Amino acid sequence: FDKNAVFLGNQFYRDAKFYKAEFSGITYFSMSHFRGDASFGDTQFKDTAHFDYCLFDKYSDFRYADFDKDANFRGTQFQGSADFRDSILNGDSDFLETKYATDFDVRGMKFSILWVNWPSIADYLISDGPVYLQLIKNFKNLEQFDEAIECYYKYRLFSMDERSWSDTQKYLDALA
């Protein structure tokens, strides 16, 4: 897509396959309804990408997607898994008011600024250590200190689970 791509309010009744697509201009999927799987894996968004107020009924694949500028997912609803593993979000990424019915997988994700409320992702987040630490730093930078503390607590639980039972640090962490 060499210019702006406009899919405002579209209904995708079958699987939407944009795998490895390249969007050079601003991309608008705002208020679209994806009834089947949505594949944006390994897709390049060279300008702002708008997915605000979309409804994803099934699996949403954004693995290895590269957002060069802002990514807007405000108010989006993910009814199936939202998979952002190893994606790169270089600009401001807005996930405020977004709802999840199942997992939000961000393992390996890299981002600059992520606007998100911890309570909206806490029960659905699948992460790894580096992303947890990045989220904690992000919350602090945005002066969301209570959310940073909650995220840090979940990171500590994650970290303990990753340790072997033979590791004495696991027991010390449990006492802390």
DRENDO-1510 file (C-alpha; in Angstrom, 1 decimal, always signed):
<recs>
REC; n; res; u; v; w
REC; 1; PHE; +0.0; +0.0; +0.0 .
REC; 2; ASP; +1.9; +3.0; -1.3 .
REC; 3; LYS; -0.5; +5.7; +0.0 .
REC; 4; ASN; -2.9; +6.0; +2.9 .
REC; 5; ALA; -4.9; +2.8; +3.4 .
REC; 6; VAL; -8.5; +3.5; +4.6 .
REC; 7; PHE; -10.6; +0.6; +5.9 .
REC; 8; LEU; -12.8; +2.7; +8.3 .
REC; 9; GLY; -15.6; +0.7; +9.7 .
REC; 10; ASN; -15.1; -2.3; +7.5 .
REC; 11; GLN; -16.6; -5.7; +8.2 .
REC; 12; PHE; -14.2; -8.5; +7.6 .
REC; 13; TYR; -16.4; -11.7; +7.6 .
REC; 14; ARG; -13.6; -14.1; +6.9 .
REC; 15; ASP; -10.0; -14.2; +8.0 .
REC; 16; ALA; -8.2; -10.9; +7.2 .
REC; 17; LYS; -4.8; -11.7; +5.9 .
REC; 18; PHE; -2.4; -8.7; +5.8 .
REC; 19; TYR; +0.6; -10.9; +6.7 .
REC; 20; LYS; +3.9; -9.2; +5.6 .
REC; 21; ALA; +2.0; -6.3; +4.1 .
REC; 22; GLU; +3.7; -2.9; +3.9 .
REC; 23; PHE; +1.7; +0.2; +4.6 .
REC; 24; SER; +3.6; +3.3; +3.5 .
REC; 25; GLY; +1.0; +6.0; +4.4 .
REC; 26; ILE; -1.4; +6.4; +7.4 .
REC; 27; THR; -3.4; +3.3; +7.9 .
REC; 28; TYR; -7.0; +3.4; +9.1 .
REC; 29; PHE; -8.8; +0.3; +10.3 .
REC; 30; SER; -10.7; +2.3; +13.0 .
REC; 31; MET; -14.1; +0.9; +14.0 .
REC; 32; SER; -13.6; -2.2; +11.9 .
REC; 33; HIS; -15.0; -5.6; +12.8 .
REC; 34; PHE; -12.8; -8.7; +12.3 .
REC; 35; ARG; -15.0; -11.7; +12.5 .
REC; 36; GLY; -12.3; -14.2; +11.6 .
REC; 37; ASP; -8.7; -14.3; +12.5 .
REC; 38; ALA; -6.8; -11.1; +11.7 .
REC; 39; SER; -3.2; -11.5; +10.5 .
REC; 40; PHE; -1.0; -8.5; +10.6 .
REC; 41; GLY; +2.1; -10.6; +11.5 .
REC; 42; ASP; +5.4; -9.3; +10.1 .
REC; 43; THR; +3.6; -6.2; +8.7 .
REC; 44; GLN; +5.4; -2.9; +8.3 .
REC; 45; PHE; +3.4; +0.3; +9.3 .
REC; 46; LYS; +5.6; +3.2; +8.1 .
REC; 47; ASP; +3.2; +5.9; +9.3 .
REC; 48; THR; +0.6; +6.1; +12.0 .
REC; 49; ALA; -1.7; +3.0; +12.3 .
REC; 50; HIS; -5.2; +3.4; +13.6 .
REC; 51; PHE; -7.0; +0.4; +15.0 .
REC; 52; ASP; -9.1; +2.4; +17.5 .
REC; 53; TYR; -12.5; +1.0; +18.5 .
REC; 54; CYS; -12.1; -2.2; +16.5 .
REC; 55; LEU; -13.6; -5.5; +17.4 .
REC; 56; PHE; -11.5; -8.6; +16.9 .
REC; 57; ASP; -13.7; -11.7; +17.4 .
REC; 58; LYS; -10.9; -14.3; +17.1 .
REC; 59; TYR; -7.1; -14.5; +17.1 .
REC; 60; SER; -5.3; -11.2; +16.3 .
REC; 61; ASP; -1.7; -11.8; +15.0 .
REC; 62; PHE; +0.6; -8.8; +15.3 .
REC; 63; ARG; +3.8; -10.9; +15.8 .
REC; 64; TYR; +6.9; -9.2; +14.4 .
REC; 65; ALA; +4.8; -6.2; +13.3 .
REC; 66; ASP; +6.8; -3.0; +13.0 .
REC; 67; PHE; +5.0; +0.3; +13.8 .
REC; 68; ASP; +7.4; +3.1; +12.8 .
REC; 69; LYS; +5.2; +5.8; +14.2 .
REC; 70; ASP; +2.2; +5.9; +16.5 .
REC; 71; ALA; -0.1; +3.0; +16.9 .
REC; 72; ASN; -3.7; +3.6; +18.1 .
REC; 73; PHE; -5.6; +0.7; +19.7 .
REC; 74; ARG; -7.7; +2.9; +22.0 .
REC; 75; GLY; -11.1; +1.3; +22.8 .
REC; 76; THR; -10.4; -1.9; +20.8 .
REC; 77; GLN; -11.9; -5.2; +22.0 .
REC; 78; PHE; -10.0; -8.4; +21.6 .
REC; 79; GLN; -12.3; -11.3; +22.0 .
REC; 80; GLY; -9.6; -13.8; +21.0 .
REC; 81; SER; -5.9; -13.9; +21.8 .
REC; 82; ALA; -4.1; -10.6; +21.0 .
REC; 83; ASP; -0.6; -11.7; +20.0 .
REC; 84; PHE; +2.0; -8.9; +19.9 .
REC; 85; ARG; +5.1; -11.1; +20.4 .
REC; 86; ASP; +8.3; -9.6; +19.1 .
REC; 87; SER; +6.5; -6.5; +17.7 .
REC; 88; ILE; +8.1; -3.1; +17.6 .
REC; 89; LEU; +6.1; +0.0; +18.5 .
REC; 90; ASN; +8.4; +3.0; +17.9 .
REC; 91; GLY; +6.0; +5.9; +18.5 .
REC; 92; ASP; +3.3; +6.5; +21.1 .
REC; 93; SER; +1.1; +3.4; +21.4 .
REC; 94; ASP; -2.4; +4.0; +22.8 .
REC; 95; PHE; -4.1; +1.0; +24.4 .
REC; 96; LEU; -6.3; +3.0; +26.8 .
REC; 97; GLU; -9.9; +1.7; +27.1 .
REC; 98; THR; -8.9; -1.5; +25.4 .
REC; 99; LYS; -10.6; -4.7; +26.6 .
REC; 100; TYR; -9.3; -8.3; +26.5 .
REC; 101; ALA; -11.3; -11.4; +26.9 .
REC; 102; THR; -8.3; -13.7; +26.9 .
REC; 103; ASP; -4.5; -13.4; +26.6 .
REC; 104; PHE; -2.5; -10.3; +25.6 .
REC; 105; ASP; +0.9; -11.8; +24.6 .
REC; 106; VAL; +3.7; -9.2; +24.6 .
REC; 107; ARG; +6.8; -11.4; +25.0 .
REC; 108; GLY; +9.7; -9.9; +23.2 .
REC; 109; MET; +7.8; -6.7; +22.4 .
REC; 110; LYS; +9.7; -3.4; +22.2 .
REC; 111; PHE; +8.0; -0.1; +22.6 .
REC; 112; SER; +8.7; +3.6; +23.2 .
REC; 113; ILE; +5.7; +4.9; +25.1 .
REC; 114; LEU; +2.8; +2.6; +25.9 .
REC; 115; TRP; -0.4; +4.3; +27.1 .
REC; 116; VAL; -2.2; +1.5; +29.0 .
REC; 117; ASN; -4.0; +1.0; +32.3 .
REC; 118; TRP; -2.5; -1.8; +34.3 .
REC; 119; PRO; -5.9; -3.1; +35.6 .
REC; 120; SER; -7.0; -3.6; +31.9 .
REC; 121; ILE; -4.1; -6.0; +31.2 .
REC; 122; ALA; -3.1; -7.4; +34.5 .
REC; 123; ASP; -5.2; -10.6; +34.3 .
REC; 124; TYR; -4.5; -11.2; +30.6 .
REC; 125; LEU; -0.8; -10.3; +30.2 .
REC; 126; ILE; +1.6; -13.0; +29.0 .
REC; 127; SER; +5.1; -11.4; +29.2 .
REC; 128; ASP; +8.7; -12.1; +29.8 .
REC; 129; GLY; +11.2; -10.5; +32.2 .
REC; 130; PRO; +12.5; -7.7; +29.8 .
REC; 131; VAL; +9.0; -6.6; +28.8 .
REC; 132; TYR; +7.9; -6.5; +32.5 .
REC; 133; LEU; +10.8; -4.3; +33.3 .
REC; 134; GLN; +10.1; -2.1; +30.3 .
REC; 135; LEU; +6.5; -1.8; +31.4 .
REC; 136; ILE; +7.5; -0.8; +34.9 .
REC; 137; LYS; +9.8; +1.9; +33.6 .
REC; 138; ASN; +7.1; +3.0; +31.2 .
REC; 139; PHE; +4.6; +3.4; +34.1 .
REC; 140; LYS; +7.1; +5.4; +36.1 .
REC; 141; ASN; +7.9; +7.7; +33.1 .
REC; 142; LEU; +4.2; +8.4; +32.7 .
REC; 143; GLU; +3.9; +9.0; +36.5 .
REC; 144; GLN; +1.6; +6.0; +36.9 .
REC; 145; PHE; +3.4; +5.0; +40.1 .
REC; 146; ASP; +0.7; +2.7; +41.6 .
REC; 147; GLU; +0.5; +0.8; +38.3 .
REC; 148; ALA; +4.3; +0.5; +38.3 .
REC; 149; ILE; +4.2; -1.1; +41.7 .
REC; 150; GLU; +1.4; -3.5; +40.7 .
REC; 151; CYS; +3.3; -4.5; +37.6 .
REC; 152; TYR; +6.5; -4.9; +39.6 .
REC; 153; TYR; +4.7; -7.3; +42.0 .
REC; 154; LYS; +3.5; -9.4; +39.1 .
REC; 155; TYR; +7.0; -9.4; +37.7 .
REC; 156; ARG; +8.4; -10.7; +41.0 .
REC; 157; LEU; +5.8; -13.5; +40.9 .
REC; 158; PHE; +6.8; -14.3; +37.4 .
REC; 159; SER; +10.5; -14.2; +38.3 .
REC; 160; MET; +9.9; -16.6; +41.2 .
REC; 161; ASP; +8.0; -19.1; +39.0 .
REC; 162; GLU; +10.9; -19.1; +36.5 .
REC; 163; ARG; +13.4; -20.1; +39.2 .
REC; 164; SER; +14.2; -23.8; +39.9 .
REC; 165; TRP; +13.1; -25.3; +43.2 .
REC; 166; SER; +16.8; -25.9; +44.0 .
REC; 167; ASP; +17.5; -22.1; +43.7 .
REC; 168; THR; +17.6; -20.8; +47.3 .
REC; 169; GLN; +16.7; -17.3; +46.0 .
REC; 170; LYS; +13.3; -18.6; +45.2 .
REC; 171; TYR; +12.6; -19.2; +48.9 .
REC; 172; LEU; +14.1; -15.8; +49.9 .
REC; 173; ASP; +11.8; -14.1; +47.3 .
REC; 174; ALA; +8.8; -15.9; +48.8 .
REC; 175; LEU; +9.7; -14.5; +52.2 .
REC; 176; ALA; +10.1; -10.9; +50.9 .
</recs>
